[in-house]
Amino acid sequence: MFTVYALKSEKDGRIYVGFTQDINRRLKEHNSGKTRSTKGWVPWFIIFAEEVETREEARAREIYLKSGVGKEYLKSL
């Protein structure tokens, strides 16, 4: 199982989308500054999470959520 997730920065409201097999570990990594692409905008909180069966499904959903339509959906949450 994989979790596709979206995080929102408390610092400036930006949204980050990714996928993982362990959402709790991954959120800790983002908030501790271990992830280069998100360390400048900590703290982060989860605004969206969805479980899928395979890595391929997770990647496809991640790509959708990073698209213009997907980002608009996440902003509406």
Sequence and secondary structure as in RCSB ss.txt:
>XXXX:A:sequence
MFTVYALKSEKDGRIYVGFTQDINRRLKEHNSGKTRSTKGWVPWFIIFAEEVETREEARAREIYLKSGVGKEYLK
SL
>XXXX:A:secstr
 EEEEEEEETTT  EEEEEES HHHHHHHHHTT STTTGGG  EEEEEEEEESSHHHHHHHHHHHHSHHHHHHHH
H 
